Structures are given as C-alpha cells and as structure tokens.
Amino acid sequence: MFAHAVAGDSIAYAYMTMTGALGFTPLRHEGKLTGLAAYGRPILADKITARFSVDDSGRIFSDFRDYPEMEKFLHAIVKNVSREDASDSIQEALERIMLRSIARLLERTKARHLGLAGGVFANVKLNRLIAEKLPIDEIFIFPAMGDEGMTAGGALCYLLQRDGLAHWLSQRRRLHDVYFGRIYTNLIDKTMEAIAEIRRTTESPLEGAARRLHAGQLGAIYVGRMGYGPRALGARSILANPSRRETHDLLNKRLSRSEFMPFAPVITVEKAATVFDVGPVNAYACRFMTITCNVKPEWRQRIAAVVHVDGSARPQIIERETNPLYYDILNAFERESGLPVLVNTSFNVHEEPIVNKPSECIRALLDGRIDFVVTTQGIYERASPIVS
C-alpha cells in the first residue's frame, strides 16, 4: 500500500488527522470540523489538495510515503491558522478530491443513481455537493454510513455473486426506515408509572406535546424500535421549538454539548419542499438525515434554531406510515405554532450513547436533561421540579 503513495482511504485519514491537529478527538469529532468550516476560509486547501491525485478508475492516492509523514505535514501547516480556516481548508480539499473520484466512477459506469457508504459520507456537506454538482438522478447514503453499516454492502455482494444479477435486481426494495433495534413500547409506560418521582399528566400525547414545545420546553419522544446508525430519527429523539433563538444554547447546556452546527430539523414529506430545497435528487437521503440542503430565505429567521450560518440545514423528512406518533406531533405543533418544523436531536447527553432502554430514558428525565417524555400512551414529567 505504501510503495510510493498512500492509497484508498488517504483523504479520509487526512480529515481524521486534521481533527486531532485542531484539538478534537479523531474518529469522533469530525463533524465539528464540518460545522466550523462555514465560519472559515479555505486558505490551505490548495496545499492539501496538491498532495493527492485521482486515477482513471477513481482511486485516490497521495504522495506521502506513509501516514506519519501525512500527520507531520498537516500538523505543521495549521500551526498559525485559525481552527475555522483549517476546518474550511480540509473540507474544501475533501470535496475537491471526492468529487473528482466519484465523477470518474460515474463516467465509467454511466450510472445515474448513486449509493454511498463508509465513514467519509457522514460528511453531510460533502454529500450535498455531490448531489448538486454531479450528473445524477438520485443520491442515497446508507444510514449507518460508518463501519457499522459496511457489512450490509458485504451481504449484498454475496447475494449478487450467489444469485446472479437478474435475480438480485428483481429482489431489490427501497429502505423506508431503519427502526431495527429493540422495542420497549409495552414496557416504557409501565416503567415510568412505577417511579414515584415521575407523574403522568392528563394531556393527550399530541396536543400536550405540541403546547409544551411551543412554550419552549424540551421534550423527548420514546416510541417503537431503536433506530440503527448514528442519527436520531424519531424513535429516541429530543424535540424543541425551532423558532426560539435560545433553543440552541438551552440544548447545549441541558445536554452538556458544545455544538458549532445548529440542531437538525424534522418536517413532513408533504411540507418539505416548502421550507427546504428538496427535490428528486436529495429527497431520499433526507429521510435519514444524511445530507444538507439550502433553507429557503423566507424561512431562515422563522426557524433560526435549525439554520446554519451558511443558510443550510440537515433535515429529516418523515411519512406517517413509518412513525405515526412522530408525524402527528409535528402536525399538532404546526397547528399550535404555524411552523411545520421541529428541532430533532439525538436523545443523549454529550459523548454518551443514544438512550435505548426505559431506565436510560427515566434517568434523563430525572436529571433534568428534558422537561417531559411523550409516548404513544401519554406525557410524563418530574413530579417535583429540580432544585438547583
């Protein structure tokens, strides 16, 4: 691999290395660079890009002898550069190189529908650029885009080899959701009602949640099977009012986070194109929050908590069939507030896994991370306020 060039995942390794060089945790905080990039200038992009090449097959190479040499180079060039400019530089380099690579693959295959997997495609800004710049009809990013999802590709390749292309194509179907985890629907309400410090309110799940969210409370939805992959897609999500400018700081404080990017929005499939630049190319990817898109100018101030400094957002588009409670709360919130959008962020404290079991949900409520929990059966809150 290292004969005269570092090949294959070299640009992904460079992005990971830059994450560490800027004081973040590699393989964990790459998304922070993606967020910071919008605040900077790509002043080092030419220097970084010059070290990489793409061959006719689309393979990416660098001229570094080995990874330590790459690390030394990247650490050296960012010494007197702001984190914002360094982030924008590595983001720009990634985009240039990956666009060149994928363009050559598309030229070879003549494909118009593009499926992507692997950790580099957790970069939602890159995915948007691919969708907007390359000649494709539709983009799809596997929702578990890191190593945890690569096994799906292995299984598909095995089935192709075993059954042949004709049978393989005839058996394909679209992925509508990734609610593949454990289900606790019959247990969550019983568990909550057994805790003396928690009480169930008399409100309906829909109207009660909508009123509370409109008033500025933070609520968690706990329903159905746990989602698969890194995105919160409405089974274990925290919801909030996107119109409140203080929502961003409140969520960061309550969840012990320090996010540079705004929180993500959720919207119904019927309203998505009204608020966001969503169309045939990117709509499928938006189901799984794996791509950013432009927020239409007339909506940016109205839903300020979910709009990045560059006017973009990473929306989730939902249909009622996949998660009726989630969908209906969103519609109830629109009736209450006039806004078809809610904040959707993962139900977890910073650096902890997303809530899965009922006991983890209860802990978050009792710790004051959220103000209420909504299930299919009702709304739950602390029986007495937290004394600070």
N, C-alpha and C positions, 0 to 999 in steps of 0.2 A: 504493500500500500504506500510505502514511503520512499520508493526508489528515487524519484526526483520531484515528487509532488504529493501533497496531502489531498486525497480524493474523497468523493462521496459526500459525507456529511460535514465537509470542511467549513462551509459558511454557517451552518448551524452551530458548529463548535466555536466559531468566531463570535457569534452573538452571545453564546453562553459565557465565553471568556470576558467579553465586554461587560456583561452583567456583574461578574466578580470584580473587574477592574474599577467599576463605579461604586463599589461598596455594598452591593446587594448579594444575595445568595444565588449562585448558579443553579440551574435546573429547577428553580422555584420562583424567582422574581423577574424573569424575562419580560413579563407583561408590564412591569413598571417602566422599563425602557420604552416599550411601545407607547405608553401614555406620556412619558416625558418628551418623546420625540416631537410632539406637536408644539412644544414650547421652545425648541431649539432651531439651529441652522446646521445643515449637513456639511460643515466645513472640512471634515476629514473623509468624506465619502469617496472622493477621487483616489486618495491614498490607499484606502482599504480596498476599493474595487479593483485597483490596478494589480493587486496581488492574486486575483482569481481569474479563471478562464472557464469557458464552457465549450465542450467539443460538439461535433456534429450530431452526436447521439443524445445530447442534453446533459451529459455527465459534467459535474462541477469539479474543478481542480484548483489547487493553489500552488504557488511557487515556494512555499515554506518547506524546509527539509523535514520538519516534524512539528508536532503540536507545541512542544516547549518554545520553539522559535516563534510560532504564531503568537503565543501568550506574551512573550517578551516584547514583540512588536506592538501589540495592542496596548499593553500597559504603558509603554514608553510614549506613544503618541497622544495619550489622554491626560498626561501629567498636568498640563497647563490649560486644559479645556474644561468648560463647564459640563456638568452632567447632562444638561439639556442638549448642548451641541454634540456631545459624544453620542448620546442616545439617537439623535436625529441622523448622525453620520452612519452608525451601524445599521439603522433601519433603512436608510436610503441605499446602502450597499447591498443589504439583503434583497431589497425589492428589485434593484437592477439585475442582480445575478439570477435570482429565481425567475424573473420574467423571461430572461434570455433562455434559461434552461427549459422552462415549460413551453415557450414558443417553439423551440426546436422539436420537442416531443410531439406537439400538436401538428407541426409540419409533416413529421414522419408518418403519423397515424391517420391524419385527416379527420380526427375526432372533433366533435362539436359539443359533446357532453363530458365535462371534466370532473373526475373524482379524485380527491386528495386525502392523504393520511400521513401521519407522522408528526412529531412534536413541533417542527418548524411551522406547521399550519395551525398551531394555536395562535399564531400572529394574525389577528383579525384585520389589521390594516393591510398587511400583505395580501390577504385573501380578497379584500375589496379591490385592490389594484389589479389583481389577476382577472377578476370578474369584469372590470371596466376597460382594461387595456387589451385583452387578448380576444381573438375571434372565436368565442364560444357561445352556445345557446343556453347552457346551464352549468352552474358550479355546485358541487356538493363536497363538503368536508366531513369526513367521518366524525361523529360527535365526540367519541373518545379518541382524540387526534394524537395522543401520545403513544408511548409503548403499550399501554394497556389496551389499545384498540387495534394494534397492528396484527394481532392474532386473527382478527376477522378476515384480513386480506389473505393470510395463510390458508385459512379454511376455504375461502372462495377459490384460490388457486388449486387446491387439492381437488375440489369438486369439478373444476374445469378439466383437469387432467383425467379424472376418473370417468366423467360422463360425456365429455366432448362438448364442443361449442354450441351446437344446435340445442341440445337438452339444457345446457347451462343457461342459455339465453331465455328459453321458454319458462324457466322456473324463477326468473328474477321478479322481485316485487319491491316497491318503494318502502323505505323505512319511515313510518309515520311517527313513532316516538321511541324513546329509549328508557321507558319505565320498566326496567328489568330486575330490580332489586327486591329485597324482602318487603312484604306487605304487612302493615300493622293496623289496618283500618278498623278491625274488630277489637283491637286492644287499646288504642290510644285514648278513647273516651273513658273506658273503664279505669284506666291507669290514672288519668287526670282527676277523675271524680273521687278517687281514693286518697288523694293528697289533701290534707287539711288546709294547707297554705294556699290552695287553689280553689277558685269557685267558678261554676258555670253560670253565665249570665242568662237573662231571659230573652236576649236578642236573637233574631234569626241569623244564620251564618252569613247570608248575602248582605242584607241591608245593614246589619250591625257592623260587619267588617267595613263596608263602604263608608258609613258615617264616621267610624273611628279613624280610618285612613284620611278622609277629608279633613278631619280635625287635627291631623298631624301626628297621630300615634303610629308606632311601628308594630306591624303585625306579622306573624308567621303563619303560613299555610302548611298544614301537615295532612297529606292525603295520599292514599294509594301506595304504589310501589316506589321504592327509592330509585332515583334516576341513575343512569350509567354515564360515567365520564365526569369531567371537571366542571360542567356548567350546571347551575341551578335552573331547572326547567319547570318549576311549579309543583313538584311533589314535596320538596323541602326548601321553600323559598321564604325570604323576608320581603314583605311588601311595604311600600310607602308612597306618599303623595309626591309626584314629580314636580309640582308647581312651586313647592317651598324651597327657596334658596338655601335655607338652613338644613335641609334634609341631608345633604352630603356630609356636612360636619357632624350632624347628630348621629348618623350611621357610623361614621368613623370612630366617634367617641364611644358609643354604646358597644361596638363590636371590636374595639381595640385595634382598628385598622388605620392605615396611613396611605390611602389610595390617591394616585395622581389622576387617574381617569374617573369620569363620572360613573355612577351606577347605571346598570343596563335597564332599558325599558321593555315592557311587555305590552302587546297590542293584539287585538283580534285580527284574523285574516281578512275580515270584511273592511276594516278601517286602516290597515297597514299602509296602503299606497296614498292615503290622505295625508299622513303625517311624515312618512319617510319615502326616500327614493327606492322603492321596492318594485321589482318587475320580474319578468320571466327568468332572467339570468340568476338573480340572487335570492329569490323568494324561498326556495327550498332550503338553502343554507341558513336563512333567517329562522327557520323552525327551531334550530338547535343553537342559536347564538354563536355561530362560528364565523361571522363576517360583520364588518361595519358598513354603514351606508350614510348618505347625507340626510340630515334632518331639514325638512323644508323650512325656509327662512321664517315664514309666518308662525311657525310653531316653536321656534327655539326659546323664546322668552316664556312661553306658556308652560313648557316642560323643562325648565332650566336644569333641574337636578340630574337629567339623563343626557345632556348635550355636552360634548367635549369642546375644548377651546377652538378646535378646527371645524366645528359645526357638524360633527359626525356623532353617531350613536351605534350601539351594538344591540339591535332589537331582537326580541323573541316574538315570533308570530304564532298564535295558537288557534286551534279549531276546537269547538266544543266537544267533539267526539273523543278527543284524546284526554281531556281533563275538564269535565263539566263544572266542578266547583271553582276552579281557577278562572275559567272563562266567564262564569256567571258573576263572580265577584268583580271582575273587570267591567262588565256591563253595568252592574249596580253602582260602581264607582263613577262611571260616566253619567249615569242618571243623577247622581248626587252632586258631581262637581262640574260636569260639562266637558271633562277630559277623558279621552279614550285610552289613556296610557297610565300605567302604574310603574313605579320602580320595582324591579325584581333583582334581588341579590341573594347570594347563597346563605343558607341558614347555618351559619357557623361563626365562631369567634376567630380572629386573625390567627393563622397558622394551625388551626385545628381542622379536622375533617368535617365535612358537612354532616349535620345532625341526621341520624338514621333511626335509632331506637326511641321509643316513647320516653325512656328515662333521660335521654340526652335532650329531648325537647323540653321536658319538665325543668331540668337544670337551667336551661337558657331563660325560661320564663321567671323562675325564682331568683336568678342572678340579675334580673333587670335588663337583660340584653334586648328584650322585646316587651311590648305592653300587653299583647294578647296573642292567643293562638286560635286559629279558626280551623275546624274540621268539618266533615260533612254533617255532623250532628249538632254542633254549636260553637260558641265562643267561650274561651276560658281566659281568666285573668288572675292575678295575685289577689288573695283575699284581703290583704292589707298592703298599703304602699311601702316601698323600701325606704328605710330611714337612712339618710346619707350622713 
